[in-house]
């Protein structure tokens, strides 16, 4: 049930697209190694032993190595102090072998995540969360862009032939991680952009006018089928664990089985999720190239 009820051509295969992006990144890293002897390096910092975070960090490490990059894993105790963490960030900021820095969130409650994020060198901020990168993005300057919305944009451009100009895009969710940068990226593609959120009064009506609908709120099945305009392209960023018939399942923010009339839709899982790590490595390569003023076709 589910995916088989929606035409195969309407499914946006994020897993396959991400695999292609990773192949492209790996090829460019190999060319860098061959022509310059240099290798991009990604440092990932994990504080504490949150099981989900440990899984994410392990996956990022494996993908980084598979792409031919150097991977630097820093696993710190849960009681690490703010000063100790900031000192590590300071060392990574000046380490010439490290071109990208990622601090796995969430951090333990006693740590100030915002101070940590703002302490990262913006040129090595491959998560794209530093206020400098947010400002660059909002003003149309070269920026390191948050990985999830960057992946969403890649999927949209691939599906829509690269030209989004003039399309009406509705983004549900206004987080700094997805909603706001997603809106900025869509504006940069000359979309007409509406942002809806928990206080929006007429969300279903807004969605019904959308050519592009991006949903990132963390509420399973929030968007019903009758919210979606026939032919619209739907990007479901939600990853929600729910119990269905006594079994644990991962579902999105969109009622997938009701979306048969969508022009295209990302499934959950297998849609946006795989794009996030692929874009992280793409950002690391971008950071390396900008720090070294290297151009690779």
N, C-alpha and C positions, 0 to 999 in steps of 0.2 A: 504493500500500500504506500502511497505517497509519490515517490519520484516516478514510478511507472504510470501514474495517472496524468503526468505532465509530459507533453511531447518532448522527445529527446533533444530536439533542436532548441528548445526553450531553456534547457539547463546550461548555466554558465559553469564550466568545469574549472574551478579555481585551482584544483590540485594539478591538473595538466598544465595550466598556464604558469603556475609557480615553478613546476619542473623545468619548463622551457626557460624561464627567467634565470633559474639557478644554473642551467647549462650555459647560458650567455655570460653570466657573471664569472663562472669557472673558466670559460675560454678567455675572457679578458684578463683574469688574474694570471693565467698561464702565459699569456702574451707579455704581461708586465714582467713576470719573472724572467722570461727569455730575453727581453730587450733591456731591462734595467737592473735585474738581479734583486729588485725590491719586492716585498710581499706585504699586502695589506694585513693589518692586525686588529682584531676585535677583542676588547676586554669586557667580560661580563662579571658583574659583582652580585653575589647572592649573600644576603644577611639572614641567618636563621635557617630553619629546617622545614619551612612550609612545603608539604609534599607536592602540591601543584607547581609551585615555583621551581622546585628542584627538577621536576620533569621538563618544564620549559627550558631551563638553563641547560640541561643535558642535551635536549634536542638542538638548541642553538649551537652548542659546542660541536656536535656531530656534523651539522650542516656547514658550519664555518670551515672545519677541517676538510670536508668533502669538496668544498669550493676552492681548496688550495690556499686558504688564508691561514694566518697564525691565529690561534685561539688561546686567550689568556683567561683562565677561570680563577676568580678570587672568591672563596667560600669563607665567610666570616661567621663567628658565633652570634647567637641571638642577642647576647648581652653586649655586643660591640657598642662603644659609645659614639656619639655624634662626632667628637673630635677625631677619633680613630678612623671613622669612615671618611671624613673630610680629608684627613691626611692621605689616605689611600687614593682618593680622587685627585688630590694635588699631585701625587707622584705619577699617576696615569696621564694627567694633563700634559706633563713635560717629557713623557717617555716617547722617544722617536719611533719605537717599534709598534706603538699603539696609535691607531688612526681612528678608531671608534670606541666609545665607552657607553656601556649600557648598565644601569643599575636596575636589577629586577624588582618590580613592585608587586604587591605592597611590601613596604618595610615594616619591621616591628614598631609597635605603637609609640615607643619612646623616642623614635628618630623622626626628624623633620624632613620629610621627603622633598618638600619644595626647596629647602636650602641645599639639599644634595643635588637636585636637578640643576639649580642655578649655579652650583659650584663646578659643573662640568664645562670644560672648554667648548664653546658653541660650535667650533669647527670639528669637534669630535663627538658631538651630541647626536648619535645616529638614531636615537628615539625621536628627535625633533621636538622635544618638550621645552627646551630652554627658551626663555622669553625673547632672546635675540633672534632665534630661528622663527618663533611665532610672529615677531614683528616683521622679519624679512618676508615671510610668506604673505602676510596681510598687505604688504606694500609692493608686492610683485618683484622682489629681489631674490637672487639665488639663495635657497635655504635648504637645510636638511629637514625633510618633511616627515611627520609621524607616519610610521610604517603602514598601519591599517588603512587610513584614508588614501595613502598613496597607492596601495594595492587595489582599493576599490576603484580609483580613477583609471588605473591600467585596465581593469576588467571592463569598465564602461567604454573606454575608448576602443578597445579591441572589439567589443560587441557592436558598437555604433559606427564603425568605420573611421574612427579617429576624430570625427567632427561633432562636437556637442553644442556648437554655437546656436543660441536662440532657444534651446530646449528649456522647459520649465522643470527645475529640479527641486524636490522637497526633501529636506534632511530632517528626520525625527531624532532629536537628541542634540544637546548643546555642550557636550563635554569638551574639555580642552584636548582630550586624547583623540577623539573621532569627530564629533559633530562640528565644532568650530573649524578645524583645519579642512574637513571635507567641504564645508561651505566655501571656504577660501579657494580651494582647488577648483571647485566647480565655477566660481566666479572668474577665475583665471582662464577658464575654457569658454567664457562668454555665455554661460548659462544664466537664466533668470532664477535666482535662488530664494527659497523660503525655508526658514528654520522653524520647526515646531518642537514643542517641549511640554513638560507636564502641566504648565499653566495655559497652554494654547486652548482656545475655546472651541475651535471648529476643525480639529485635526482631520477627521474623515473627509470633510469637504475639500480641504487643501490637498489631501492625498489624491483625491479623484481627478484633480486637475494636473497631476504630475506626469511628465514624460519619463522622468527619472525619479525613483523613490529609494532613498538610502535610510535604513532603519537601524539605529544604534542606541537602544535604551535598556536592554537587559530584562525585558518583560515577555515571557513566552506567549506567542500567538496574539500579541497586541494588535497587529494589523490584520484585519479580516479581508476576505476576498473582495467584498463589495467596496473596499477602500481603494482598490487598484483599478486604474483605467485600462481598458483593453489595449494591449500592445505596449504597455509601459515596461521599462526595464527596472527590475527590483533588485537591490543589493541589500541582503540581510546580514548585518554584522553581529547580530545577537548570538550568544552561545549560552544556552540555559540548560541545566540538568533538571529533568523532571521525571516523576514516576508515572509510567503508563502501564496498566495491567500488571502491576507488581514488578515491572522491569524499569531500570534506569535508562533514560534516553537523553541524547543531546538534541535540542530543538532550537530554532531561531526565534526572532521577534515577529516573524510573519507566519500566518496560518498557511503553511506551504500547500496543503492539499486543496485549498480554496483558490489558489493562484493560477489555475489552468489557463486563464485568459491573458495572463501577462505575456508580453513579447519575449521576455527572458527573465530568469530569476536564478540567484545563487542558492544552492542547497546548503543545509546545515546538518552535519558537517560536510566538508569538501568544497566549500565555496571560498569565502573570504579568509578563513583561518590559515590555510597553507600560504597565502600571499604575504602574511605578516612577516614570517621569518625570511622569505625570499627577498622582501623589500628591505629588511634589516641588512642583509648582506649586500644588496644593491646600494644602500646608503653608505655602508662601510667602504665600498669601492669608490663611490662618489666623493666621500670625505678624503680618501687617500689621494685621488686625482687632484682635488682642489688644494690639498696641503702641499703637493709636490708639483703642481702645475703641469700635470701629465694629461695628454689627450690620447684616447684609444678609440678607434672606430669599432 
